[in-house]
């Protein structure tokens, strides 16, 4: 999950304001700490996420409904290409031998 650009912009503006405040009063230790403190996130609005047995059963049911196609092996593809090339060459020879 990537952070939202608006969130980054808000933190950047806060950082720039803290830098300007620090330039006005370089001896203030609280303003120095404000530059190094990691951002706080609001988590009280979030719903708890929990992987439950019902979710697991639903995922398994979806997986069972899906049809997985295995790609043909490279050797099979190469053999098909060789057969096609042989047929083309054989048809060209028939036309040129007439």
ABEGO torsion letter per residue (X at the ends): XBBBAAAAAAAAAAAAAAAAAAAABAABAAAAAAAABBBBBBAAABBBBBBBAAAAAAAAAAAAABBBBBBBBAAAAAAAAAAAAAAAAAAAAAAAAX
